[in-house]
């Protein structure tokens, strides 16, 4: 019997945690994201020193001017 109560409580806690995680974007406005230096991204969503790059099947990404990893634009 204790095992079933534990399963029910675990399910309930997981459900509640899922609701909280799902609501985070509504509580915090992630659309106002900034670059690491605290500035606003450009019209394409790239930070200073990044180029808006067409990567074919991967879509458009922001890539550093001199080597490094590319990332999706900041929205």
N, C-alpha and C positions, 0 to 999 in steps of 0.2 A: 504494500500500500504506500509506503514511504517513497518508493521508486516512482510511482505514478504522480504523486504530489510534486516531487522534484521535477519531473518532466513538464508538468503543467505550469509550474512557476517559471521554469527556464524558457518555455515557449512564450509566456506572457512578457517576461523581461526582454527577450529578443524582439518581440513585436513592438514593444514600447521604444526600444533603442532604434529600431528601423524607422519609426515615425519621427523620432528626433533627428536622425541623420537626413531623412528626406526633407525635413523642414529647414535645415540649415541655410540653403540658398535664399529662402524667403526672409529669414531673420537677418542675414548679412548680405548686403548688396555686392555680390562678387563682380558685377559689371563695372564697378569703379576701380578695377585692379590697376596697380601702378607698376612701373618698371622697378628694378632693384635699386636704382638711384633715387627713387621717389618721384620721378617725372611721369607724365602721361605718355602712353604710347602714341605713335603717329596714326594717321587715318587708316592705315592697314593693320594696325595692332602690333607693330614692331617698335622696339626700343632703339635708342641711339646706338649706332654701331652695328645694327642689324639690317639685312636686306630682305625685302619681301620676295620670296623665291618660289617659282613654280617647280614642284618636285614630281610632276607627272601624276601617277596613280595615287601618290600620297597627298595631293592637293597643294595648297599654298602654305608655306611655313616661313618663319623668320629665322634667318641664318646669319651667324656672325660674318663680318666682312673678311676676317682672316681666320680660317679654320675653326673647327668646333662643331658642336651639336646644334641641329635645327629644332625649333619648337613651334607649336601652333601659335598663331597670333593671339594676343590678349584681347579679349572682347569687352 
